[in-house]
Amino acid sequence: MATSKAAVKKSSSELKRKRQSIKRESRNTSVLSRLKTEEKKLRAALHSGVDEVTALYKSFTSALDKAAKKGVIHKNVASRKKSRLNTRIAGGAKQVEAPKKKTAVKKVVAKPKAKLKPKK
């Protein structure tokens, strides 16, 4: 048997909460998108050795701090990203490439052929 639920009236606080969450979600996605773009620019500049790395780093750290202040990302995440990039900039190291995987090469070994027994 199917049970029918009575229509529940939505409270005004529930409707307001829904409106707020939609606003926050749209703001958070735009902030995160901006952060990703800034980080990609900075990493590309580090990899290619462009001179404007410090300006890009300043811009990126500012964006990280603003996102952390708004609560879009955690403050420790922002701090960790800044620290790692600052270390890379100070060291002057280029982006480390992942080690290449060794491909397994099969060795072809000639199998001895089975000897045929002579027929009697």
Secondary structure, DSSP 4 states (H G I P E B T S, - for coil): -PPPPPPPPPPHHHHHHHHHHHHHHHHHHHHHHHHHHHHHHHHHHHHHT-TTHHHHHHHHHHHHHHHHHHTSS-HHHHHHHHHHHHHHHHHTPPPPPPPPPPPP-----PPPPPPPPPP-
